[in-house]
Amino acid sequence: MDSAWGPWVVHDGTGCPVRAGTIVEVVYEDSFGYRSASIGCTDGAGYSSWDWQYYPELKKIIRYREKKPKALAQLRDMVRSLDDDLGQTQADETQKGRPLPAAP
């Protein structure tokens, strides 16, 4: 799975389940059974492919995934970096024979 995207979610056709302004990748199906995918920004409109009551005039979205905010990926990278630094510091202190402080 691409780390910039959340997991795929099967959509039930009961309207848009994500906040307006969310970047999503959707898989939709037309009345002939043809499936296609696209990436876009949700607008929160009532008349949309998210709501299957408008099918077959509109295609129906059958699954989707949300794009993770870039700041979330940056925060995860920072935490990983801190974990790596802490592990290295603990290894250095242990090699020098210094006792590690007790965990709170």
N, C-alpha and C positions, 0 to 999 in steps of 0.2 A: 504494500500500500504506500502511496506517495505520502510523505510526512506533512506536506502542506495541506492535505485534505483530511477531513474526518472520515469515519466509516460510512459505507453505503447504507441507506435506510430505505426500506420498502414503504412506499407512500400508499395511503388508504383512500385518497380522493376526497377527503373531507375539508378541503381548503388548505391554505398555505400554513405549514407548521413552523416556519422560521420568521424572525423579525424582518420587517421591511429594511432594505439596504444590505442584506446578507448576500455574499457572493456564493452561488451554488452551481454545482454541475448536476444536470438532470438528464434522465433517460425518459423519453416520452414515446407514446405509441399513437398512431393514427387509426382511423376506422378500417383500414386495410390490413392492420397488424404490423405495419412497417414501424420499426424502432429506430430512433436516432438519439444523439446526445448533443447537448450544448451547455455552455457556461454563460451565466448572466447574473444580474443583480435583481433580487426580489423587490417588488414595488408595493406589495400589500393590497393590490387591487382585488375586488371581489370577483370580477369577470376574468377568470384566468384558467389556465390548464391545470392548476392545482385542484380546482373544484370540478369533479367529474360530472356534475349535473349539466355542464355545458358541452359534454362529449355527445355527438361526434363533430359539432361545429368547431370545437377546438380539440387539439390533441390532448391526451391525458398523460400527466406525469406519473410514472410508475415507480421510480426510485430517484433518490437524490443524495448528495453529500455536500456538506458545508466546507468552504475554504476556511482554514484556521487563520485567525488574525496574525499578521506578521510579528506583532509585539509578543504574542504568546510563544512563537518559535524562538524569538530572541531571549525571552525570559528562561525558557527551558535550557537553551545553550549556556546562559549565565550560571544556572544552578549546576549543570553538569561540570562546568569549569571550576566552580567552587568546590564541588565534591572531589574533583581530581586534585586540586590544590591541597585540600584538607588531607586527603589520603597520602600525598607526597610528603607533607609536613609531618604527619604521624610516623611515616616510615623513616624520615630523616632523624627525628627525635629518638626513635627506638634504636637506630643504629648507633647513635651517640651515647646510648646508655642512660638517657634522661627519662625519668618516669613521666607518663602521660597524665594530664589532669583527669580527675574522675568526671564522668558524665553527670550532668545535673539531674 
